[in-house]
Amino acid sequence: MTKKSKSILTINNMYQLKFLKKENDLNKLIKFNKRKRENFSILFVSLWDKYSTKVVDKVKEQYKDSERGETLYIVDSFRMPHSFVIYQTTKVPHLVQLRREGVVSEDYLPNVMKALKIS
């Protein structure tokens, strides 16, 4: 593996965390993505749920100082309940990955953790 491919792997294995507080912000991101087609992920959680809390804690621990890589937006059901309708979220944690090829949605906890590269 060359140095260039190694650096690409490390960038792809990183996430920049951003906590959304308003539903309007999420709607703007989705509209922007329809035009721009950039890769980003949305993690839907409920901080009343112990599994969601564990996932958020592990993600914070793993990527707290990361300024490189894909953006991971975290959406809390308490602050933004209507945003869960957009991707038909019925279980939490729910990871939605917006890619150039399309949308990948996952709500099975082991697969969510694997996609986020946390254990």
Secondary structure, 3 states (H helix, E strand, C coil): CCHHHHHHHHHHCCEEEEECCCHHHHHHHHHHHHHHCCCEEEEEECCCCHHHHHHHHHHHHHHCCCCCCEEEEEEECCCCHHHHHCCCCCCCCEEEEECCCCEEEECCHHHHHHHHCCC
